[in-house]
Amino acid sequence: MSGKFPNPFSFKFFFHPTFLPRILYEKTLYPIPNTVPAPGQPAGRRPLLAQDKAISAGSFNSFFLGFDCTDPTRPSATGFNGNGQLGDGTTTDKNSPVAVPGLTGVRAVAAGGYHSLFLKEDGTVWATGFNGYGQLGDGTTTDKNSPVAVPGLTGVRAVAAGQNHSLFLKEDGTVWATGFNGNGQLGDGTTTDKNSPVAVPGLTGVRAVAAGGYHSLFLKEDGTVWATGINVYGQLGDGTTTDKNSPVQVPGLTGVRAVAAGGIIPCSSKRTAPCGPPDSMAMVSWETAPLPIRTAP
């Protein structure tokens, strides 16, 4: 495993209030509201326009899409860059946003633990950053400090990045996954890591995906939710605390419109009012406890 990792308890948080009126929505999970689809476009989708904004936050880095006045489809990034996750060709941290060189035509960004995904308007995906488990999907486990295309992956409509795994939702409603799989978060029926995207068997009709720290959620067109991966605290919502390596339906949950998945944040005691992101914000308020032992660093 290569690269450096920051101490999660040694950094300071900051947020600039002037960003608030510019944040509209996260395109990786939610359809664009109140829009008439352009010819040939599915309902709820259209090309990125100058007035559109999108943001994505990784463990220690941030991405902004739509803020470049000369090209709203070119992302900017700031923060920790020890593994090349900012995609600027360096591993030097940045304390103000810099444009990702040579990357345009981007419609969505997903920031994982230490890697980043970019979905282009043409349905291709580009990735950069830590790749120790194959989460970039380029067939290697070598870190990248500039975005590389994920080979053979086309027709993608949404991306999601977990701590060390990546999910890709295609226009045909199928899901593909790559990266760390020690808890079954790729949903392919194994716990073997993958360095190229593999299809999630038997999963069709999906409209949205969400990648947590070590688990994954899939929202189907019929409003049901399916989940896979680590389940030590019940974050899959299936009534057990047993990990799953294939998606299982969340019982009794119907009519769902969106899903979101958080990481597993260490705290001194259990609580229902989280001091960090809850394990699965979209379904139930779960309690969070110290990190499980069967996870990647």
N, C-alpha and C positions, 0 to 999 in steps of 0.2 A: 504494500500500500504506500502511495507516495503523497507528497504534499504536506502542508502544515495545517493544524486545526487550532482555533482559538479556544481559550478557556471560557466556557459559557457563563462563568460567574464573575468575570473580570471586566466586562464592558459596561458602558453607560448607554441608556436609552435616550433618544431625542426624537422630536417630531416637530416639524415646522408648520404652524397653523395655516400658512397661506396655501398649503396644498389642499386643504379641505374642500373649497368650492370647485376644485378641478377634478376631484375623484368622482367618477360617474358609476362605473361598474367594472367587474372583473369578467372579461370575455371568455376565460377558459371554462367557466362553469355555467354561466347564465346566458340565455338568448337575449339579443338586443331588443329592448322594449319599444313598443309603439312605433314600429316601422312597417312599411309596405315592402315586401321582398321585390328586388329587382328581377327582371326577366331571367329565368334560368336559375335563380337562387331559391333555396328552401325557405319556408316561412321563418321569420325571425332572424334571418341572416342577410347581410349586405356587405359590400366592400367597406373597408375602413375609410372614414372621412376625416377631414382636418379637425372637426370639432370633437371627435371621439378621443377618449382617454382611457388608459388601462394601466394598472399597476400590479406588481407581484412581489412578494417579500420572501426571501429565503431565510436560512438560519441567521446569517449575518450580512446579507446584501439585499439590495433593492433594485427593481427595474421599473422604468417608466416608458410607456408607449403612447405616442400621440402628442408629445410635448415638443418635438422638433418642428419648428415653424417651416423649415425648408422641405422636410419630408416626414409626415406624421406616421409613416410606416417603419421608421428607423428607431429602434429602442435605445435608451440610455440606461446606464447602470452606475451604482456606487456601492461602496462598502468593502467587506473582506474579499480578497482576491487571491488567497494563498494557493488555490488549486486552479486558477484561471477561470473561475465561474463568471466573471464579468465579461469575458469574451473580447477583451481589448488587446489581446496579443501579449499581455504581460501577466505577472503574478504579483503585481504591486497594488496594495490597497488604495482605494480612492475615497476621499472625503467629500467629493461633490460629483454630480453625475457627468459621465463621459459617454459619448456616442459609441456604440458597438461598430467598429469599422467594417465596411463592406457588406453590412447586413441591412437590406431594405425589403419592402414588400411583406413585412411581418404583421400579422393580425392578432396574435396572442403570445403571451410570455408566461412561462411557469418556472418558478425558482424553487429548487429542492434544497436538501440539506447543504450540499456543497457543489451542486451542478445546476445547469440552467437549460431550459428548452425554449425554442422559438418556433412557432407555427407560422408558415408563410401563406399568403393568399392562394398560392398554387397547390396547397395541400401537402407540401413537403415539410419535414421537420429538421431543424438544425440544433446542435447541442454542444455545450462546452462545460469545462470544469472537471471535477473529480470523477474518475471512471474506474476506480478500483474493483467494482463489482459488475462492470459492464453497463452501468445506468445510462451512458450516452448512446448505446445501441449501435455503435459503429463497428462491431465485430472485434474490438480490442478491449484491453483493460488499462489503456494508457491515458493519462490525463491530457486534456486539451486546454489551451488558453485562447483559442479562437474557435468560433463555431464551425462544426463539420456537419455535413449532411448525414442523416441516418439512412444508410443504403437500403433501397428497395421499399421504402415506406412512402406511399402516396395516398391521396384521397383522404387525408386526415382532417377532421373538423374540430378536434379539441385535444389538448394535452394536459397532463397533470404530473407533477413531480413530487415524490415522497422523499424521505431521508436519503435513501440510496437506490430507489427504483423509479421507473418512469412508465406512465400509461398513455396510450394513444387511442383515441376514439375515431374510427373511420366513418365516412359518410354512409356506408352500408349498415351501420349499427353494430359492427363488430369491434372488439377491443383487443389491442396488442400491448404487450408488456415486456420490459427488459430490466436487468439489474439484479440487486440483492433479493434473494428469495428464501432466506433461511426460515421465515415464518409462514411461507406460502402466499405472500402478498401479491405475487404475479398471477395467481389463480390458475396455473396450468397443470395442477394435479401433482406437482413435485415440490421439493424444497431445494432445488438446484438453481444456482445463479445462472443468468443468461446474459450474454454480451451482444446479442442481436434480438430484435423484437420477435416474440412468439405470440400466436393467437391464443386468446383465452377460450378453451374448448367449451362449446355448448352455450356460449353467451351471445345472444343476438338481441336486436331491438333495443339497444342501449342509446340513451339520449344525453347522458352526462356521466362523467367520471370524476372521482376525487381520490387523491393519494394522501394517506396519512403518513406518520412516521414509519410504521411497519405494517399497515393494513390498507386495503383499498375498498372503495365503495362504487357501486354501479347503479345508476338510476335508469330504469327501463321506460319505454314509451307508455306502458300501461300504468305507470305510477308506482310500481313496486321497486324495492331496493334490495340489492344483492351485495354480499360482503365476503371478503376473504382476507386471510393474514392472521397476525397476532390477535389474541382474544383474551389475554390473561386478566383483563379487567372488564370483560364483557363488551368491548367496543364494537364487536360485530353485531350485537343486538339480537342474537339468535337464542337467547335463554341459557347459554352455556358460557364457560370460560375456557373452552378448548380451541386451540388454533385450527384454522381451516386452510387447506391448500387448493381448494376449488370454491368458487362462489356459492354461497348458500343464501336463500331468501330470508329476509328479516320478517319473522312471522307477524301477522296482524297489521303490517304497515302498508297502507295503500293511499293513493291520491297524493303522492309526494311530488313536489315541483322542483326541488333542488337538493343537492347534498353537499356536505363539506366535511373534511376530515382533518383533525389536528394531529400533533405529535404526542409523545408521552413525556410530560414535563416533570422532573423530580421535585417533590415538595416535602416539607418536614412532616406533614400529617395529611390525612385524607380530608377532602372538603368538597362541597357542591358549588361553592363560589370560587371558580378557578383563579389561581394566581398566574396561570399560563393558559394556552389554548386547551380546551377539553378534548378528549379523545375522539368524539364524534358529535360535533355541534348540531348536526342536522336532525338527529333522531331523539336522543334522550340525554339528560344531563348526567353523565357518568362521573363517579369519583376518580381522582387521579392519585397514583401512588408512586413510589420510587421506580426507577428504570428496571425492567425485567432483565434477566441475565442472558437470554438467548436472542440478542440483537446485535447488529453490526455497530461498530463504533461510529 
